[in-house]
Every structure is written in structure tokens, then in C-alpha cells.
Amino acid sequence: MKEQDMNRILVKLDEMDRYLRELGEILPEEDEYHRDLIKRRACEKTIELAYHRSPGREQGNNPGYGRKDKRYEGVQEHPGP
């Protein structure tokens, strides 16, 4: 792997780590999470940001987009709120 690619991945991992630390700071107890729409949306948005900053998710560089990953066969997606 090229050094430039490795550095790009490390930057993305740092961004993800930052969002996950932020999530740890704002994540309420489960009952409060379900009751408080604003806190729930803040947590969901933080998770979304971390996911979209993950390596390989940047625009135009997602070869698996639209295809099922066999590693996740049988795993059900969360239906949402």
C-alpha cells in the first residue's frame, strides 16, 4: 500500500474516532434516547457522519455500492424509528 493511501486511511480513521468519542459524550440512557427526539436525532446524525467518513466511503470510491456483501448475509437492517 502506498504511503499516501495509508495516510488517507489514517486521517479517515481519526475522523471516525472523533465522531465516536462525540457520540459517547452525548449518548443518553436508553429510555431517555427513546423519549427525547432531539437527543436521538443528534446521536443518529453523529453515527451517520462517522459512517460516511469511513475509509472507502468517500464519493466515487465505493466499489461495493449497490451490491450485497456476503459477509452480512442474514443480518437484518434496522427498520429505523
N, C-alpha and C positions, 0 to 999 in steps of 0.2 A: 504494500500500500504506500502510495506517495505521502511524503511529509505534509504536503498541502492538504490532502484529503484527511489525513489524521487530525490535523489542526482544526479543520472544518467540523469534523465529528466531535472533537473535544469541546468546541465552542457551543455546539448544539446541546451536548450533554450538560454543560454548565447552565445553559438557559433552562433546560428541563428541570434541573436540580433547583434552580431559583424559584420556579413556579411551584414545585412540590413543597419546598420549605414555606412558601407563602400560604399554600393550602393548609399545611399543618398549623399555621398560626390562626387561620380564620375558621377552621373546621369545627362546628359546634357538636354537641352531643346529638345522638341520632334523633331523639324526639324533637329537639329544637330545629334540627335540619329539616324535618318534615313539616313543622309548623311555620317556620319563618321563610317566606318566599324570597326575600332579599338575600338572606344568607345562603340559601340553597342555590340561587342563581349565581351568586358570587363564586361559590365553590365549583359549580358546573363550568363557569367561564374559565376559571383558573385551570381546571382539568383540560378543557378544550385547548387553551393556549399551550399547555405543556405538551399535549399530543401533537399539535401542529408544528411545534418547534423540534420534534424528534428527528434524528438523523434519517434521511431518506424521504421525508415528508415535504420537503420544500418543493415549490411549484416546478412542475416539469420533470421531477426526478422521483417518480413513484411507479416503478415498473409493475407492481402488483395491483395497481388501482383497477377495480372492476373485476378482479379475479378472486376466487375463494382461496385462501391459504389453507392447505391441507392440515397444517398443524392445529387449526382451530375447528376442524370438523366436529360437529356435535355440540359445540359451545353456542349457547343461545345469547343473542344480543339483548341488552337491557331495553325493555319497551319504552322507557322514558317516563316522565312524570304523568 
